[in-house]
Amino acid sequence: MERRSFLRGAVIGTSAAAFGGTLMRGAAYAAPAQPGAGPYGALGAADANGIQLPSGFSSRVIARSGQTVAGTSYTWHNAPDGGACFADGTGWIYVSNSEISTTGGASAIKFNSSGGITGAYRILSNTNRNCAGGATPWNTWLSCEEVSTGYVYETDPWGVNAAVRRAAMGRFNHEAAAADPVRKVIYLTEDASDGCFYRFVPNTWGNLSSGTLQVLKAGTSTSGSFTWATVPDPDGSPTATRKQVSGAKKFNGGEGCHYANDTVWFTTKGDNRVWQLNLTTSTYELAYDDSLVVGGGAPLTGVDNVTGSSSGDLFIAEDGGNMEICIITPDDVVAPFLRINGQSGSEITGPAFSPDGSRLYFSSQRGTSGSSSGGITYEVTGPFRA
């Protein structure tokens, strides 16, 4: 069965729109996505911002590291990373992490109904290498520290309530988070060459102050069934969480993570793979693997942050590669959606759609300078399919 057959839900909370996943075809798993013509056509010439886009799309710069955000007095943070959008009346808010050691944190930009910037401010300060994260159904942003004993911080996109450290979610090299309102859990990736994939089961859904951290157990193959096991010591000291449970499946550098419609997707940068967990059947498989592209010439490498659209398309940002955001369609076709030119020393981070799905936000973490102080945050508008 194609992924399109059960893709049509809205994403949890008010962040990016949803996408779903493939079930088993009889006794065999679906083949990983292969290159083909994308739904938006070929990339055009680079625009004034150096971005190649399909016909009908345009880009604008909304913030630059070290410079004040237009129309505000707020200086945008360095090394922008993971992000998400939240509805705010008739407008919306885009939040973005800062992957800077010891002073990382996260910031936010507010937009009115026409996309004009109305404010910018800090929502988390003095934390360590805030890489990715995820939105919750109760409209908070989970900002994750990418250090060996990193925490998850629950933050307020409006900047009204103080950020709270959620120690029960475990201390490890956190990367991304994705909320599952059906099973009432939060999935977590770990950026390590022998990292694991986790879920946090809160004692009370909507309150992350206490609960149980579990790790995925499975065989060594790229498809099969999985189970969950409790991590005895989520504090990760003296034994790292990924080393506490026998049979915990290892993943090579966990990165982006996204949930929709009984499916959770996550990427592993060490082997350029996109993994898919089918939660109703407790099975896993590969949705993409650059080494399995027929004929070579994989369009997607350096897989990193992910988001989805209401059409079921998956958008995956590259760390390196050709500095592209690639799309994987519900028909298992992978193709470039955009490319940033002249920034080969950077990576693309934080893709997220506005609540109405008409605008895509993302950053080039190090911009043209190749330095964390050279980050650029963009917006792309155009005829995204619904």
Secondary structure, DSSP 4 states (H G I P E B T S, - for coil): --GGGG--PPPSTTSSPP---PPPBTTBPPPPPEE---TT-S-----TTSEE--TT-EEEEEEETTSBPTTSSPBPPSSEEEEEEEEETTEEEEEEEE--TTT--EEEEEE-TTS-EEEEEEEE-S-S-EEEEEE-TTS-EEEEE-STTB-EEEE-TTS-SPPEE-GGG--B-EEEEEEETTTTEEEEEE-STTB-EEEEEEEETTEEEEEEEEEEE--SSSSEE-EEEE-S-TT--SS-GGGSSTTBPPBSSEEEEEEETTEEEEEETTTTEEEEEETTTTEEEEEEEGGG-TTS--S--SEEEEEE-TTS-EEEEESSTTSEEEEE-TTSEEEEEEEE-S-TT--EEEEEE-TTSSEEEEEESSTTTTSGGG-EEEEEES----
